[in-house]
Amino acid sequence: MKIAVPVMDLNHNRFQIANSLSVLGYLCIFDMVKNELRWKQTIEYAPSMGELLPELKKQDVSVIIVKDILPMALQVLTHKGFQVFKAIGDNLEANISYSVKGALEVYDYEQALQNTKGCGSKCDSCSTVCN
């Protein structure tokens, strides 16, 4: 099993969790079997979110840890079979440790609704791929 976590960059801030998953961002993938971290620009996996999710599945990723997520994105991820957990703070290594110990909270729809203040929660006005 592997865990995917969006991170700020591939250099100085690679241990800092980014606000959300983005095809233009960066990912850290933690392999629980090998106990190893691997960083890549998200677009190296796939050029769009629609192609990223199957690629993550192919890479054996089953868990995604995020700081924030919109309801439609959460719905897409969970319908594609990913478990989505809410990060505690923005420290990558701490959150991976929390995840391995089962200490992270599953990101639920009610929590995701708190992130809709900027979009008005109207999916027809959304510009994300899930719309």
N, CA, C and O atoms as a GROMACS GRO file, in nm:
protein
  524
    1MET      N    1   0.084  -0.119   0.000
    1MET     CA    2   0.000   0.000   0.000
    1MET      C    3   0.088   0.125   0.000
    1MET      O    4   0.196   0.129   0.060
    2LYS      N    5   0.038   0.227  -0.070
    2LYS     CA    6   0.111   0.353  -0.075
    2LYS      C    7   0.018   0.469  -0.039
    2LYS      O    8  -0.103   0.463  -0.055
    3ILE      N    9   0.081   0.574   0.010
    3ILE     CA   10   0.011   0.695   0.053
    3ILE      C   11   0.060   0.811  -0.034
    3ILE      O   12   0.181   0.830  -0.049
    4ALA      N   13  -0.031   0.887  -0.092
    4ALA     CA   14   0.005   1.006  -0.170
    4ALA      C   15  -0.029   1.131  -0.089
    4ALA      O   16  -0.135   1.141  -0.028
    5VAL      N   17   0.064   1.225  -0.091
    5VAL     CA   18   0.046   1.351  -0.018
    5VAL      C   19   0.092   1.466  -0.107
    5VAL      O   20   0.207   1.466  -0.151
    6PRO      N   21   0.005   1.565  -0.134
    6PRO     CA   22   0.052   1.682  -0.209
    6PRO      C   23   0.147   1.764  -0.123
    6PRO      O   24   0.120   1.790  -0.005
    7VAL      N   25   0.260   1.805  -0.182
    7VAL     CA   26   0.360   1.882  -0.110
    7VAL      C   27   0.388   2.014  -0.182
    7VAL      O   28   0.349   2.032  -0.298
    8MET      N   29   0.456   2.104  -0.113
    8MET     CA   30   0.479   2.239  -0.165
    8MET      C   31   0.573   2.243  -0.286
    8MET      O   32   0.548   2.315  -0.382
    9ASP      N   33   0.681   2.166  -0.282
    9ASP     CA   34   0.776   2.164  -0.394
    9ASP      C   35   0.865   2.042  -0.383
    9ASP      O   36   0.841   1.956  -0.298
   10LEU      N   37   0.965   2.033  -0.467
   10LEU     CA   38   1.056   1.918  -0.466
   10LEU      C   39   1.187   1.949  -0.394
   10LEU      O   40   1.275   1.863  -0.385
   11ASN      N   41   1.201   2.070  -0.342
   11ASN     CA   42   1.327   2.112  -0.281
   11ASN      C   43   1.313   2.142  -0.133
   11ASN      O   44   1.290   2.052  -0.053
   12HIS      N   45   1.326   2.269  -0.096
   12HIS     CA   46   1.329   2.311   0.044
   12HIS      C   47   1.199   2.283   0.120
   12HIS      O   48   1.202   2.257   0.240
   13ASN      N   49   1.086   2.287   0.050
   13ASN     CA   50   0.956   2.268   0.116
   13ASN      C   51   0.893   2.133   0.085
   13ASN      O   52   0.771   2.119   0.092
   14ARG      N   53   0.974   2.035   0.052
   14ARG     CA   54   0.918   1.905   0.014
   14ARG      C   55   0.860   1.828   0.132
   14ARG      O   56   0.788   1.730   0.112
   15PHE      N   57   0.890   1.870   0.254
   15PHE     CA   58   0.831   1.807   0.372
   15PHE      C   59   0.712   1.886   0.426
   15PHE      O   60   0.662   1.858   0.535
   16GLN      N   61   0.666   1.985   0.348
   16GLN     CA   62   0.551   2.067   0.388
   16GLN      C   63   0.432   2.031   0.298
   16GLN      O   64   0.442   2.038   0.176
   17ILE      N   65   0.322   1.992   0.360
   17ILE     CA   66   0.202   1.952   0.285
   17ILE      C   67   0.140   2.076   0.221
   17ILE      O   68   0.122   2.179   0.286
   18ALA      N   69   0.107   2.063   0.092
   18ALA     CA   70   0.041   2.171   0.018
   18ALA      C   71  -0.106   2.177   0.057
   18ALA      O   72  -0.160   2.085   0.119
   19ASN      N   73  -0.171   2.288   0.021
   19ASN     CA   74  -0.312   2.305   0.056
   19ASN      C   75  -0.403   2.201  -0.005
   19ASN      O   76  -0.497   2.156   0.060
   20SER      N   77  -0.376   2.161  -0.130
   20SER     CA   78  -0.465   2.064  -0.194
   20SER      C   79  -0.393   1.988  -0.305
   20SER      O   80  -0.282   2.024  -0.344
   21LEU      N   81  -0.456   1.884  -0.353
   21LEU     CA   82  -0.405   1.805  -0.463
   21LEU      C   83  -0.428   1.879  -0.594
   21LEU      O   84  -0.538   1.925  -0.621
   22SER      N   85  -0.322   1.891  -0.675
   22SER     CA   86  -0.332   1.964  -0.801
   22SER      C   87  -0.241   1.899  -0.903
   22SER      O   88  -0.130   1.856  -0.871
   23VAL      N   89  -0.288   1.892  -1.028
   23VAL     CA   90  -0.206   1.835  -1.134
   23VAL      C   91  -0.084   1.923  -1.162
   23VAL      O   92   0.014   1.875  -1.220
   24LEU      N   93  -0.089   2.049  -1.123
   24LEU     CA   94   0.023   2.140  -1.143
   24LEU      C   95   0.116   2.146  -1.022
   24LEU      O   96   0.212   2.222  -1.020
   25GLY      N   97   0.085   2.066  -0.921
   25GLY     CA   98   0.164   2.067  -0.799
   25GLY      C   99   0.266   1.955  -0.792
   25GLY      O  100   0.319   1.910  -0.894
   26TYR      N  101   0.291   1.911  -0.670
   26TYR     CA  102   0.393   1.810  -0.643
   26TYR      C  103   0.335   1.705  -0.549
   26TYR      O  104   0.249   1.735  -0.466
   27LEU      N  105   0.384   1.582  -0.562
   27LEU     CA  106   0.337   1.473  -0.478
   27LEU      C  107   0.453   1.402  -0.412
   27LEU      O  108   0.562   1.388  -0.469
   28CYS      N  109   0.429   1.358  -0.291
   28CYS     CA  110   0.519   1.265  -0.225
   28CYS      C  111   0.440   1.135  -0.212
   28CYS      O  112   0.326   1.135  -0.167
   29ILE      N  113   0.502   1.026  -0.252
   29ILE     CA  114   0.439   0.895  -0.238
   29ILE      C  115   0.522   0.814  -0.138
   29ILE      O  116   0.642   0.795  -0.155
   30PHE      N  117   0.454   0.768  -0.034
   30PHE     CA  118   0.519   0.686   0.068
   30PHE      C  119   0.482   0.541   0.046
   30PHE      O  120   0.364   0.506   0.045
   31ASP      N  121   0.581   0.457   0.028
   31ASP     CA  122   0.562   0.313   0.011
   31ASP      C  123   0.576   0.249   0.149
   31ASP      O  124   0.685   0.247   0.207
   32MET      N  125   0.465   0.197   0.201
   32MET     CA  126   0.466   0.140   0.335
   32MET      C  127   0.548   0.011   0.343
   32MET      O  128   0.606  -0.019   0.448
   33VAL      N  129   0.554  -0.065   0.235
   33VAL     CA  130   0.629  -0.190   0.235
   33VAL      C  131   0.779  -0.164   0.237
   33VAL      O  132   0.852  -0.224   0.316
   34LYS      N  133   0.824  -0.073   0.151
   34LYS     CA  134   0.966  -0.041   0.141
   34LYS      C  135   1.010   0.065   0.241
   34LYS      O  136   1.130   0.088   0.260
   35ASN      N  137   0.912   0.130   0.307
   35ASN     CA  138   0.938   0.239   0.400
   35ASN      C  139   1.022   0.349   0.334
   35ASN      O  140   1.123   0.394   0.388
   36GLU      N  141   0.977   0.391   0.213
   36GLU     CA  142   1.052   0.493   0.141
   36GLU      C  143   0.960   0.601   0.085
   36GLU      O  144   0.845   0.577   0.048
   37LEU      N  145   1.016   0.721   0.080
   37LEU     CA  146   0.947   0.838   0.025
   37LEU      C  147   1.001   0.865  -0.115
   37LEU      O  148   1.120   0.847  -0.142
   38ARG      N  149   0.911   0.909  -0.205
   38ARG     CA  150   0.949   0.943  -0.341
   38ARG      C  151   0.871   1.068  -0.382
   38ARG      O  152   0.749   1.073  -0.365
   39TRP      N  153   0.940   1.168  -0.436
   39TRP     CA  154   0.878   1.293  -0.476
   39TRP      C  155   0.880   1.308  -0.628
   39TRP      O  156   0.975   1.268  -0.694
   40LYS      N  157   0.771   1.365  -0.681
   40LYS     CA  158   0.764   1.396  -0.824
   40LYS      C  159   0.669   1.512  -0.846
   40LYS      O  160   0.581   1.538  -0.764
   41GLN      N  161   0.688   1.580  -0.957
   41GLN     CA  162   0.588   1.678  -0.997
   41GLN      C  163   0.466   1.598  -1.042
   41GLN      O  164   0.480   1.500  -1.115
   42THR      N  165   0.348   1.638  -1.000
   42THR     CA  166   0.226   1.563  -1.028
   42THR      C  167   0.208   1.536  -1.176
   42THR      O  168   0.165   1.428  -1.215
   43ILE      N  169   0.240   1.633  -1.258
   43ILE     CA  170   0.221   1.620  -1.402
   43ILE      C  171   0.308   1.509  -1.463
   43ILE      O  172   0.280   1.462  -1.573
   44GLU      N  173   0.413   1.467  -1.391
   44GLU     CA  174   0.495   1.355  -1.437
   44GLU      C  175   0.417   1.224  -1.435
   44GLU      O  176   0.447   1.131  -1.510
   45TYR      N  177   0.317   1.216  -1.349
   45TYR     CA  178   0.232   1.097  -1.342
   45TYR      C  179   0.125   1.101  -1.452
   45TYR      O  180   0.096   0.999  -1.514
   46ALA      N  181   0.068   1.219  -1.475
   46ALA     CA  182  -0.039   1.232  -1.574
   46ALA      C  183  -0.065   1.380  -1.600
   46ALA      O  184  -0.047   1.463  -1.511
   47PRO      N  185  -0.108   1.415  -1.723
   47PRO     CA  186  -0.130   1.555  -1.758
   47PRO      C  187  -0.262   1.616  -1.707
   47PRO      O  188  -0.281   1.737  -1.718
   48SER      N  189  -0.352   1.533  -1.653
   48SER     CA  190  -0.480   1.586  -1.603
   48SER      C  191  -0.525   1.504  -1.482
   48SER      O  192  -0.479   1.392  -1.461
   49MET      N  193  -0.615   1.560  -1.404
   49MET     CA  194  -0.665   1.489  -1.287
   49MET      C  195  -0.738   1.362  -1.329
   49MET      O  196  -0.731   1.261  -1.260
   50GLY      N  197  -0.808   1.367  -1.442
   50GLY     CA  198  -0.878   1.249  -1.491
   50GLY      C  199  -0.785   1.132  -1.519
   50GLY      O  200  -0.825   1.017  -1.506
   51GLU      N  201  -0.663   1.162  -1.558
   51GLU     CA  202  -0.564   1.057  -1.585
   51GLU      C  203  -0.478   1.028  -1.462
   51GLU      O  204  -0.419   0.920  -1.452
   52LEU      N  205  -0.470   1.124  -1.370
   52LEU     CA  206  -0.388   1.105  -1.251
   52LEU      C  207  -0.442   0.996  -1.160
   52LEU      O  208  -0.367   0.914  -1.109
   53LEU      N  209  -0.572   0.995  -1.141
   53LEU     CA  210  -0.630   0.900  -1.046
   53LEU      C  211  -0.607   0.755  -1.088
   53LEU      O  212  -0.567   0.674  -1.005
   54PRO      N  213  -0.632   0.719  -1.215
   54PRO     CA  214  -0.600   0.580  -1.255
   54PRO      C  215  -0.450   0.550  -1.243
   54PRO      O  216  -0.412   0.437  -1.211
   55GLU      N  217  -0.366   0.649  -1.269
   55GLU     CA  218  -0.222   0.628  -1.257
   55GLU      C  219  -0.182   0.603  -1.111
   55GLU      O  220  -0.098   0.518  -1.083
   56LEU      N  221  -0.243   0.677  -1.019
   56LEU     CA  222  -0.214   0.654  -0.877
   56LEU      C  223  -0.259   0.514  -0.836
   56LEU      O  224  -0.190   0.446  -0.761
   57LYS      N  225  -0.374   0.471  -0.886
   57LYS     CA  226  -0.423   0.336  -0.857
   57LYS      C  227  -0.324   0.232  -0.910
   57LYS      O  228  -0.292   0.134  -0.842
   58LYS      N  229  -0.275   0.256  -1.032
   58LYS     CA  230  -0.177   0.166  -1.094
   58LYS      C  231  -0.048   0.159  -1.010
   58LYS      O  232   0.018   0.056  -1.005
   59GLN      N  233  -0.015   0.270  -0.945
   59GLN     CA  234   0.105   0.278  -0.859
   59GLN      C  235   0.079   0.218  -0.720
   59GLN      O  236   0.168   0.220  -0.634
   60ASP      N  237  -0.042   0.163  -0.699
   60ASP     CA  238  -0.082   0.101  -0.572
   60ASP      C  239  -0.106   0.202  -0.460
   60ASP      O  240  -0.095   0.169  -0.342
   61VAL      N  241  -0.140   0.326  -0.498
   61VAL     CA  242  -0.179   0.427  -0.398
   61VAL      C  243  -0.324   0.402  -0.360
   61VAL      O  244  -0.411   0.391  -0.447
   62SER      N  245  -0.351   0.393  -0.231
   62SER     CA  246  -0.488   0.374  -0.185
   62SER      C  247  -0.532   0.481  -0.086
   62SER      O  248  -0.650   0.494  -0.055
   63VAL      N  249  -0.435   0.558  -0.035
   63VAL     CA  250  -0.462   0.661   0.065
   63VAL      C  251  -0.408   0.794   0.015
   63VAL      O  252  -0.297   0.802  -0.038
   64ILE      N  253  -0.488   0.900   0.033
   64ILE     CA  254  -0.444   1.036   0.002
   64ILE      C  255  -0.466   1.121   0.126
   64ILE      O  256  -0.574   1.119   0.185
   65ILE      N  257  -0.362   1.194   0.165
   65ILE     CA  258  -0.372   1.285   0.279
   65ILE      C  259  -0.370   1.427   0.226
   65ILE      O  260  -0.279   1.464   0.151
   66VAL      N  261  -0.469   1.508   0.264
   66VAL     CA  262  -0.478   1.646   0.217
   66VAL      C  263  -0.510   1.739   0.334
   66VAL      O  264  -0.568   1.698   0.435
   67LYS      N  265  -0.471   1.866   0.318
   67LYS     CA  266  -0.508   1.968   0.417
   67LYS      C  267  -0.651   2.014   0.391
   67LYS      O  268  -0.732   2.024   0.483
   68ASP      N  269  -0.681   2.042   0.265
   68ASP     CA  270  -0.813   2.091   0.225
   68ASP      C  271  -0.857   2.022   0.098
   68ASP      O  272  -0.775   1.980   0.016
   69ILE      N  273  -0.989   2.009   0.083
   69ILE     CA  274  -1.044   1.951  -0.038
   69ILE      C  275  -1.188   1.999  -0.054
   69ILE      O  276  -1.260   2.014   0.044
   70LEU      N  277  -1.227   2.023  -0.177
   70LEU     CA  278  -1.366   2.063  -0.206
   70LEU      C  279  -1.454   1.939  -0.213
   70LEU      O  280  -1.405   1.830  -0.244
   71PRO      N  281  -1.584   1.954  -0.186
   71PRO     CA  282  -1.673   1.838  -0.183
   71PRO      C  283  -1.673   1.754  -0.311
   71PRO      O  284  -1.671   1.631  -0.303
   72MET      N  285  -1.675   1.817  -0.427
   72MET     CA  286  -1.677   1.740  -0.552
   72MET      C  287  -1.548   1.661  -0.571
   72MET      O  288  -1.552   1.547  -0.617
   73ALA      N  289  -1.435   1.720  -0.535
   73ALA     CA  290  -1.308   1.649  -0.546
   73ALA      C  291  -1.305   1.531  -0.450
   73ALA      O  292  -1.257   1.423  -0.485
   74LEU      N  293  -1.354   1.550  -0.328
   74LEU     CA  294  -1.362   1.442  -0.231
   74LEU      C  295  -1.450   1.330  -0.284
   74LEU      O  296  -1.416   1.212  -0.273
   75GLN      N  297  -1.562   1.367  -0.341
   75GLN     CA  298  -1.655   1.267  -0.397
   75GLN      C  299  -1.588   1.186  -0.509
   75GLN      O  300  -1.601   1.064  -0.514
   76VAL      N  301  -1.517   1.254  -0.598
   76VAL     CA  302  -1.448   1.185  -0.707
   76VAL      C  303  -1.344   1.087  -0.651
   76VAL      O  304  -1.338   0.971  -0.693
   77LEU      N  305  -1.263   1.133  -0.557
   77LEU     CA  306  -1.160   1.048  -0.499
   77LEU      C  307  -1.219   0.926  -0.430
   77LEU      O  308  -1.169   0.814  -0.448
   78THR      N  309  -1.322   0.945  -0.351
   78THR     CA  310  -1.381   0.832  -0.279
   78THR      C  311  -1.452   0.737  -0.375
   78THR      O  312  -1.447   0.615  -0.356
   79HIS      N  313  -1.517   0.790  -0.479
   79HIS     CA  314  -1.581   0.703  -0.577
   79HIS      C  315  -1.479   0.623  -0.659
   79HIS      O  316  -1.510   0.516  -0.710
   80LYS      N  317  -1.358   0.675  -0.670
   80LYS     CA  318  -1.250   0.604  -0.740
   80LYS      C  319  -1.179   0.504  -0.648
   80LYS      O  320  -1.087   0.435  -0.690
   81GLY      N  321  -1.223   0.497  -0.522
   81GLY     CA  322  -1.170   0.397  -0.430
   81GLY      C  323  -1.058   0.443  -0.338
   81GLY      O  324  -0.999   0.361  -0.269
   82PHE      N  325  -1.029   0.572  -0.336
   82PHE     CA  326  -0.924   0.622  -0.248
   82PHE      C  327  -0.982   0.652  -0.110
   82PHE      O  328  -1.096   0.697  -0.098
   83GLN      N  329  -0.903   0.628  -0.007
   83GLN     CA  330  -0.937   0.675   0.126
   83GLN      C  331  -0.871   0.811   0.139
   83GLN      O  332  -0.753   0.826   0.110
   84VAL      N  333  -0.947   0.911   0.184
   84VAL     CA  334  -0.895   1.047   0.195
   84VAL      C  335  -0.896   1.086   0.343
   84VAL      O  336  -0.999   1.076   0.411
   85PHE      N  337  -0.780   1.130   0.390
   85PHE     CA  338  -0.765   1.168   0.530
   85PHE      C  339  -0.725   1.314   0.541
   85PHE      O  340  -0.657   1.368   0.455
   86LYS      N  341  -0.770   1.377   0.650
   86LYS     CA  342  -0.739   1.517   0.676
   86LYS      C  343  -0.606   1.527   0.751
   86LYS      O  344  -0.587   1.466   0.857
   87ALA      N  345  -0.515   1.604   0.693
   87ALA     CA  346  -0.384   1.624   0.756
   87ALA      C  347  -0.399   1.701   0.887
   87ALA      O  348  -0.488   1.784   0.904
   88ILE      N  349  -0.310   1.671   0.977
   88ILE     CA  350  -0.298   1.747   1.102
   88ILE      C  351  -0.176   1.836   1.084
   88ILE      O  352  -0.062   1.789   1.091
   89GLY      N  353  -0.199   1.965   1.061
   89GLY     CA  354  -0.088   2.056   1.034
   89GLY      C  355  -0.034   2.033   0.894
   89GLY      O  356  -0.105   1.982   0.807
   90ASP      N  357   0.092   2.070   0.872
   90ASP     CA  358   0.147   2.057   0.737
   90ASP      C  359   0.280   1.981   0.731
   90ASP      O  360   0.351   1.989   0.630
   91ASN      N  361   0.314   1.908   0.837
   91ASN     CA  362   0.438   1.832   0.839
   91ASN      C  363   0.416   1.695   0.774
   91ASN      O  364   0.340   1.613   0.825
   92LEU      N  365   0.483   1.672   0.662
   92LEU     CA  366   0.467   1.548   0.585
   92LEU      C  367   0.499   1.423   0.668
   92LEU      O  368   0.417   1.332   0.676
   93GLU      N  369   0.617   1.420   0.728
   93GLU     CA  370   0.658   1.299   0.801
   93GLU      C  371   0.566   1.270   0.919
   93GLU      O  372   0.536   1.153   0.946
   94ALA      N  373   0.523   1.372   0.989
   94ALA     CA  374   0.432   1.351   1.102
   94ALA      C  375   0.300   1.293   1.054
   94ALA      O  376   0.246   1.201   1.116
   95ASN      N  377   0.247   1.345   0.943
   95ASN     CA  378   0.119   1.296   0.893
   95ASN      C  379   0.128   1.155   0.838
   95ASN      O  380   0.032   1.078   0.851
   96ILE      N  381   0.239   1.120   0.778
   96ILE     CA  382   0.256   0.981   0.733
   96ILE      C  383   0.259   0.889   0.855
   96ILE      O  384   0.198   0.782   0.855
   97SER      N  385   0.330   0.931   0.959
   97SER     CA  386   0.335   0.854   1.083
   97SER      C  387   0.195   0.840   1.144
   97SER      O  388   0.156   0.731   1.186
   98TYR      N  389   0.120   0.950   1.148
   98TYR     CA  390  -0.018   0.944   1.200
   98TYR      C  391  -0.101   0.847   1.118
   98TYR      O  392  -0.179   0.770   1.173
   99SER      N  393  -0.085   0.850   0.986
   99SER     CA  394  -0.163   0.762   0.898
   99SER      C  395  -0.130   0.616   0.924
   99SER      O  396  -0.221   0.534   0.935
  100VAL      N  397  -0.003   0.584   0.934
  100VAL     CA  398   0.040   0.446   0.959
  100VAL      C  399  -0.018   0.396   1.092
  100VAL      O  400  -0.053   0.279   1.104
  101LYS      N  401  -0.026   0.485   1.191
  101LYS     CA  402  -0.079   0.448   1.323
  101LYS      C  403  -0.231   0.451   1.329
  101LYS      O  404  -0.291   0.416   1.431
  102GLY      N  405  -0.296   0.494   1.218
  102GLY     CA  406  -0.442   0.502   1.216
  102GLY      C  407  -0.496   0.621   1.294
  102GLY      O  408  -0.610   0.618   1.340
  103ALA      N  409  -0.414   0.724   1.310
  103ALA     CA  410  -0.452   0.839   1.394
  103ALA      C  411  -0.510   0.957   1.315
  103ALA      O  412  -0.548   1.058   1.375
  104LEU      N  413  -0.518   0.947   1.182
  104LEU     CA  414  -0.576   1.057   1.104
  104LEU      C  415  -0.726   1.036   1.087
  104LEU      O  416  -0.774   0.923   1.078
  105GLU      N  417  -0.796   1.147   1.082
  105GLU     CA  418  -0.941   1.146   1.064
  105GLU      C  419  -0.976   1.136   0.916
  105GLU      O  420  -0.916   1.205   0.833
  106VAL      N  421  -1.072   1.050   0.884
  106VAL     CA  422  -1.120   1.042   0.747
  106VAL      C  423  -1.182   1.177   0.711
  106VAL      O  424  -1.260   1.233   0.789
  107TYR      N  425  -1.148   1.228   0.594
  107TYR     CA  426  -1.203   1.357   0.550
  107TYR      C  427  -1.346   1.331   0.505
  107TYR      O  428  -1.368   1.259   0.408
  108ASP      N  429  -1.443   1.389   0.574
  108ASP     CA  430  -1.582   1.364   0.537
  108ASP      C  431  -1.644   1.483   0.464
  108ASP      O  432  -1.585   1.592   0.457
  109TYR      N  433  -1.761   1.461   0.412
  109TYR     CA  434  -1.829   1.560   0.330
  109TYR      C  435  -1.856   1.689   0.407
  109TYR      O  436  -1.842   1.799   0.352
  110GLU      N  437  -1.893   1.677   0.534
  110GLU     CA  438  -1.921   1.796   0.616
  110GLU      C  439  -1.797   1.884   0.629
  110GLU      O  440  -1.806   2.006   0.620
  111GLN      N  441  -1.682   1.822   0.648
  111GLN     CA  442  -1.557   1.899   0.657
  111GLN      C  443  -1.525   1.965   0.523
  111GLN      O  444  -1.482   2.080   0.518
  112ALA      N  445  -1.547   1.892   0.414
  112ALA     CA  446  -1.520   1.947   0.281
  112ALA      C  447  -1.612   2.065   0.251
  112ALA      O  448  -1.571   2.158   0.181
  113LEU      N  449  -1.733   2.062   0.302
  113LEU     CA  450  -1.826   2.174   0.279
  113LEU      C  451  -1.773   2.304   0.339
  113LEU      O  452  -1.806   2.412   0.291
  114GLN      N  453  -1.692   2.295   0.442
  114GLN     CA  454  -1.634   2.414   0.503
  114GLN      C  455  -1.539   2.485   0.407
  114GLN      O  456  -1.509   2.603   0.427
  115ASN      N  457  -1.493   2.415   0.304
  115ASN     CA  458  -1.400   2.473   0.207
  115ASN      C  459  -1.470   2.538   0.088
  115ASN      O  460  -1.403   2.583  -0.005
  116THR      N  461  -1.603   2.543   0.089
  116THR     CA  462  -1.678   2.593  -0.027
  116THR      C  463  -1.709   2.742  -0.019
  116THR      O  464  -1.777   2.794  -0.107
  117LYS      N  465  -1.663   2.808   0.082
  117LYS     CA  466  -1.695   2.950   0.096
  117LYS      C  467  -1.655   3.032  -0.025
  117LYS      O  468  -1.726   3.126  -0.062
  118GLY      N  469  -1.543   3.000  -0.088
  118GLY     CA  470  -1.494   3.075  -0.204
  118GLY      C  471  -1.567   3.045  -0.332
  118GLY      O  472  -1.570   3.130  -0.421
  119CYS      N  473  -1.626   2.926  -0.344
  119CYS     CA  474  -1.688   2.889  -0.471
  119CYS      C  475  -1.839   2.901  -0.467
  119CYS      O  476  -1.904   2.888  -0.571
  120GLY      N  477  -1.896   2.923  -0.351
  120GLY     CA  478  -2.041   2.933  -0.341
  120GLY      C  479  -2.109   2.798  -0.347
  120GLY      O  480  -2.232   2.791  -0.348
  121SER      N  481  -2.032   2.692  -0.350
  121SER     CA  482  -2.078   2.553  -0.351
  121SER      C  483  -2.172   2.521  -0.467
  121SER      O  484  -2.256   2.431  -0.456
  122LYS      N  485  -2.157   2.592  -0.578
  122LYS     CA  486  -2.238   2.562  -0.696
  122LYS      C  487  -2.149   2.492  -0.798
  122LYS      O  488  -2.058   2.552  -0.855
  123CYS      N  489  -2.177   2.366  -0.819
  123CYS     CA  490  -2.090   2.287  -0.906
  123CYS      C  491  -2.093   2.335  -1.050
  123CYS      O  492  -1.995   2.317  -1.122
  124ASP      N  493  -2.203   2.394  -1.096
  124ASP     CA  494  -2.208   2.440  -1.235
  124ASP      C  495  -2.115   2.558  -1.260
  124ASP      O  496  -2.086   2.591  -1.375
  125SER      N  497  -2.069   2.624  -1.153
  125SER     CA  498  -1.976   2.735  -1.171
  125SER      C  499  -1.830   2.692  -1.144
  125SER      O  500  -1.738   2.773  -1.149
  126CYS      N  501  -1.813   2.564  -1.115
  126CYS     CA  502  -1.680   2.512  -1.080
  126CYS      C  503  -1.599   2.486  -1.207
  126CYS      O  504  -1.653   2.444  -1.310
  127SER      N  505  -1.470   2.512  -1.199
  127SER     CA  506  -1.382   2.490  -1.314
  127SER      C  507  -1.292   2.369  -1.296
  127SER      O  508  -1.198   2.351  -1.373
  128THR      N  509  -1.319   2.286  -1.197
  128THR     CA  510  -1.236   2.168  -1.176
  128THR      C  511  -1.275   2.059  -1.274
  128THR      O  512  -1.381   2.064  -1.337
  129VAL      N  513  -1.189   1.960  -1.286
  129VAL     CA  514  -1.212   1.849  -1.379
  129VAL      C  515  -1.334   1.767  -1.341
  129VAL      O  516  -1.398   1.708  -1.427
  130CYS      N  517  -1.367   1.763  -1.213
  130CYS     CA  518  -1.478   1.677  -1.169
  130CYS      C  519  -1.613   1.732  -1.212
  130CYS      O  520  -1.713   1.660  -1.204
  131ASN      N  521  -1.619   1.856  -1.257
  131ASN     CA  522  -1.748   1.915  -1.298
  131ASN      C  523  -1.790   1.866  -1.434
  131ASN      O  524  -1.896   1.905  -1.484
   0.00000   0.00000   0.00000
